[in-house]
Amino acid sequence: MDMEESNTVAVYRLITSRLVDTRQAYAISKALNLALGEDSPRRLTGRLSGLEDVTLPILWSCQLATFVGLVAVLEDSKGSASIPELARLIRADGTEVPAELEAEAAVIYEKYRVFRNKLFSHNSTQRERHRELFDEAKISWEQLDADFDAVTRILFQIADKNQDLSLDLAPLMAFNDVEATEACMRKILSELGA
């Protein structure tokens, strides 16, 4: 395996790891929000009461990880562990990567990028405006589920263009952690009576 191939494998595994971590954070956020009666993701502001007050730091952290992680794996930044960079590495090896996959990833990136740093920043003077944009975007659980599924599909379809990556089962197996997180959250919330 030459240096370029090993770099491609390393980038693929980093993207997969980040996407799995992000999907786990999202699973926690979604489960807690649904247990609290929230039918869609919401901006987190002000103090709450009861279970909401106790879970606020968890919700905040998971919501931050969800949007930061989702945008990070889609960001077109040369040298980063992202889907566009993986496509570049595979293309540099002489293999064609369908432009429509990258275009689909770019559309999802544009949908969420504004929330990555501004919405969750503690020192942005525009934070309230970005919170309003978040509310106006009316992001739903169904939309996030579909976008996460699309990002995962795009990643695997691009990786499938490279023989070393298509034979690498470790990233596929990592997604079992997402299912385990979802099951664990159901169990915890059931025990709490939420």
C-alpha positions, 0 to 999 in steps of 0.5 A: 500500500503506497502513502496516498492509499494509507492517507486515504484509509486514514481519512476514511476512518477519521470521517467514519469515527467522527460521523459515528460520534456525531450520530451518537450525540444526535441520538442522545439529543433526540431521545432526551428532547422527545422524552421532554415532549419536544417534537423538533430540535429547538434552540436551547435558551434560558433556565428550565425546570425539573428534568429539563433543568438537569438535562440542559447541559447534556442537551446543549453538549449533544446539540453542539456535537450534532451540528459541529460534527455534521458540518465538519464531515461535510466541509470542503477543506483541503487536508481535512478529514471530510467527505469532499477531501476523501473524494479528492484523494480517491480521484487523485488515485485515478478513480472517478467519484460521481459529482452528484454525490459531492453535490448532494453533500454540499447541499446538506453542508449549506443547510447546517453550516451557519449553525456550526460556529455561530449558534453555539458560540458563547462569544458571538455578538450575532448569537441571538440572530442565529438562534432566530435563524435556527427557529426559522429553519424549522429543522425537524427530527425527520429532516435530520434523520434523513440528512444523517442517513444521506451523509452516511450513504454518500460516505459509503458510496464514495468509499466504495469507489476505492478497493481498499476502502470497500473491503474495510469493514471496521467503519461499517461495524462502528455504526453498531455503536449508534444503535447501542446508544439509541437502545441505551437511551431508551432503557435509561429513559424508561427507567426514569419514567420519562 
